[in-house]
C-alpha cells in the first residue's frame, strides 16, 4: 500500500486529478486507478515513467527510502569537496555564516561578470560587490519605463563595489544629457535611494507630465512655487505648475564613475 499512498501524495502535490494525470502519461485510467487503490503494482517500466514525471526516485515511490532524490541527480563529490563539507560541519554558527557570505559573493561574481563600474575612485572594499539595476534615464525625452509599473523596464544589472554609498542605493540611473553638469555628466550612472519625498535643494529623480527628470528640487516658499533646477546654467528652471502631478522616484545619493 506504500506505492498507492506515495502516488496519491505525488499526484495531489501537482494539483492533478487521476484523469488529468493519465492524459499526460502513456497509461490508461483504469490501470493507474488500480495503482492508487493498491489493487495492482506498477512494473519496472511504469515505475521509470512515474519517476521521471514526478521527479522523484523509484525507491521513494516503492517506499524503500524517504529521500525523493533520484540517483542521477546525486553529485559525485571529489575528495577535496568532501573534505570541505566535513570541515564546514565542524564550524560554529559564526564560522558557517562567514563561509556562506563568501560563497554567495563568489556565485554572484560569476553570474554578473560586468566589472566596468566602480564607485568613484575607490577600489573594492574587502572584495565585496553589490549588484544593482541600472535604468536608462529618459529626461525630457519621454517617460522612462523604469518609472512606471511596466514589467519590461529598460535596465541592465551592473556589479559595483560595495561602499557606504552603493549599499544604500535601491537602483541606479544612467543619465542622458548635460543639464546637470558639472556635477553630473552625460553618461554618468547615479545611485538612487527610493524615497517618497526629496527635501528642497536636493537632487532627485522625478516624473512630471509624462517625462522623467534628474534635477535639483527647489521650493520657493515666498512665491509658493516649485521648480526643478538644472545645475547647468544654460538651462532655465522648470516650474511645476501642477504640484499634484509631480512624483518623486528617489534621491540621488552618489555617482558611479
C-alpha positions in Angstrom: 0.0 0.0 0.0 3.0 2.3 0.3 3.1 2.7 -3.5 -0.5 3.7 -3.6 0.0 6.2 -0.8 3.1 7.7 -2.5 1.4 8.0 -5.9 -1.7 9.7 -4.4 0.6 12.1 -2.5 2.7 13.0 -5.5 -0.4 13.5 -7.8 -2.1 15.7 -5.3 1.1 17.8 -4.9 0.9 18.5 -8.6 -2.8 19.5 -8.2 -4.0 16.9 -10.7 -6.9 14.6 -10.8 -6.3 11.0 -11.8 -7.8 11.7 -15.2 -5.6 14.8 -15.8 -2.5 12.8 -14.8 -3.1 9.8 -17.1 -3.7 12.2 -20.0 0.0 13.2 -19.6 1.3 9.6 -19.3 1.3 6.6 -21.6 -1.2 4.9 -19.2 -4.9 4.2 -19.2 -7.1 5.5 -16.5 -8.2 2.1 -15.0 -4.7 0.8 -14.8 -3.4 3.9 -12.9 -6.5 4.0 -10.7 -5.7 0.4 -9.6 -2.2 1.6 -8.7 -3.6 4.2 -6.4 -6.2 1.8 -5.0 -3.5 -0.8 -4.2 -5.1 -3.5 -6.4 -2.1 -3.5 -8.7 1.5 -2.5 -8.6 3.4 -0.9 -11.5 6.1 -2.8 -13.2 9.7 -1.5 -13.6 8.9 0.3 -16.9 5.9 2.1 -15.4 7.9 3.0 -12.3 10.5 4.7 -14.5 7.7 6.7 -16.3 6.3 7.7 -12.9 9.7 8.5 -11.5 10.5 10.9 -14.4 7.1 12.5 -14.3 7.1 13.2 -10.6 10.8 14.0 -10.4 11.5 11.5 -7.6 13.4 8.3 -7.2 11.9 4.9 -7.8 13.0 3.9 -4.3 10.8 6.7 -3.0 7.8 5.5 -4.9 8.1 2.0 -3.6 8.8 3.1 -0.1 12.4 2.0 0.1 13.6 5.4 1.2 12.2 8.8 2.4 14.5 10.6 0.0 13.0 11.8 -3.2 16.3 12.4 -4.9 17.0 10.3 -8.0 20.4 8.6 -8.3 21.3 10.7 -11.5 20.8 13.9 -9.5 23.2 13.0 -6.8 26.5 14.8 -7.3 29.7 12.7 -7.1 32.0 14.6 -4.7 35.7 14.9 -5.2 38.0 14.2 -2.2 38.5 18.0 -1.8 34.8 18.7 -1.9 34.1 16.0 0.7 36.9 17.5 2.9 35.3 21.0 2.6 31.9 19.7 3.6 33.3 17.8 6.7 35.2 20.9 7.7 32.1 23.1 7.3 30.2 20.8 9.6 32.8 21.3 12.4 32.3 25.1 12.3 30.1 27.0 14.8 27.3 29.3 13.6 29.6 32.3 13.2 32.0 30.3 11.0 29.3 28.9 8.9 27.8 32.3 8.4 31.2 33.7 7.2 31.6 30.8 4.7 28.0 31.3 3.4 28.7 35.0 2.8 31.9 34.2 0.8 30.1 31.5 -1.2 27.2 33.8 -2.0 29.5 36.6 -3.2 31.6 34.3 -5.3 28.5 32.9 -7.0 27.3 36.5 -7.6 30.7 37.4 -9.1 30.5 34.6 -11.6 26.9 35.3 -12.5 27.5 39.0 -13.0 30.9 39.4 -14.8 30.4 43.1 -15.7 33.1 44.9 -13.8 33.4 48.2 -15.6 31.6 50.2 -12.9 33.5 51.2 -9.8 32.2 53.7 -7.2 34.0 56.9 -7.6 37.8 56.5 -7.4 37.5 53.8 -4.7 38.6 50.2 -5.2 36.9 47.1 -3.9 36.1 47.0 -0.2 37.1 43.6 1.2 36.4 42.1 -2.3 32.7 42.7 -1.7 30.3 43.5 -4.6 26.8 44.8 -4.9 24.6 44.2 -8.0 22.0 46.9 -8.8 19.6 47.6 -11.7 20.8 50.4 -13.8 17.9 52.1 -15.7 18.2 54.3 -18.8 17.1 57.8 -17.8 14.9 59.5 -20.4 14.9 63.1 -19.2 12.9 65.4 -21.5 12.5 62.6 -24.0 9.5 60.7 -22.8 8.8 58.6 -19.7 11.5 56.1 -18.8 9.9 52.7 -18.3 11.7 52.2 -15.0 9.5 54.9 -13.6 6.3 53.0 -14.5 4.8 49.7 -13.5 5.7 48.0 -16.8 7.4 44.7 -16.5 9.7 45.2 -19.5 11.6 48.1 -17.9 14.8 49.1 -19.7 17.6 48.2 -17.4 20.7 46.1 -17.0 22.3 44.5 -14.0 25.7 46.0 -13.1 28.1 45.0 -10.4 29.5 47.7 -8.2 32.0 47.8 -5.4 30.2 47.7 -2.1 30.7 51.0 -0.4 28.7 53.0 2.2 27.1 54.9 -0.8 26.3 52.0 -3.1 24.9 49.8 -0.3 22.3 52.5 0.4 21.1 52.6 -3.2 18.0 50.8 -4.3 18.8 51.2 -8.0 20.9 53.2 -10.5 20.0 55.5 -13.4 22.1 56.2 -16.5 21.9 59.9 -17.2 21.3 61.3 -20.6 22.1 65.0 -21.4 24.3 67.7 -19.9 21.7 69.7 -17.9 23.2 68.6 -14.5 26.8 69.4 -15.4 29.3 70.0 -14.0 28.2 67.7 -11.1 26.6 65.0 -13.2 27.7 64.5 -16.8 26.1 62.9 -19.8 26.5 59.1 -19.5 27.1 59.1 -15.7 25.4 56.5 -13.6 23.9 57.8 -10.4 23.0 55.8 -7.3 19.3 56.4 -6.2 17.6 55.6 -2.9 13.8 55.1 -3.4 12.0 57.7 -1.2 8.6 59.2 -1.4 9.9 62.7 -0.8 13.0 64.8 -1.5 13.8 67.9 0.5 14.3 71.2 -1.2 17.8 71.8 -2.7 18.5 68.1 -3.1 18.9 66.3 -6.4 16.5 63.6 -7.2 14.7 61.6 -9.9 11.2 62.9 -10.7 8.3 62.3 -13.1 6.2 65.2 -14.3 3.7 65.4 -17.2 4.9 62.1 -18.7 8.6 62.9 -18.6 11.3 61.9 -16.2 14.0 64.2 -14.9 17.2 64.2 -12.9 17.0 67.6 -11.3 17.5 69.6 -8.1 14.3 70.3 -6.4 13.7 73.9 -5.3 10.8 75.1 -3.2 10.3 78.9 -3.2 8.1 79.4 -0.1 7.7 83.2 -0.7 6.4 82.7 -4.2 4.6 79.4 -3.4 6.3 77.8 -6.3 8.2 74.5 -7.0 11.0 74.3 -9.5 13.2 71.6 -11.0 16.5 73.2 -11.4 19.4 72.2 -13.7 22.9 72.7 -12.5 24.0 73.8 -16.0 23.1 77.5 -16.2 22.3 77.1 -19.9 19.1 75.5 -18.9 16.2 77.5 -17.4 14.4 76.2 -14.3 11.3 74.2 -14.9 8.4 75.5 -12.9 5.9 72.9 -11.6 2.5 74.4 -12.5 0.6 71.4 -11.1 2.3 70.1 -8.0 -0.1 67.2 -7.7 1.3 65.8 -10.9 4.9 65.8 -9.6 6.1 62.3 -8.5 9.3 61.7 -6.6 11.0 58.5 -7.6 14.1 58.7 -5.5 17.0 60.7 -4.0 20.3 60.8 -5.9 23.0 59.8 -3.3 26.1 59.4 -5.4 27.8 58.9 -8.8 29.5 55.8 -10.1 32.5 56.5 -12.3 
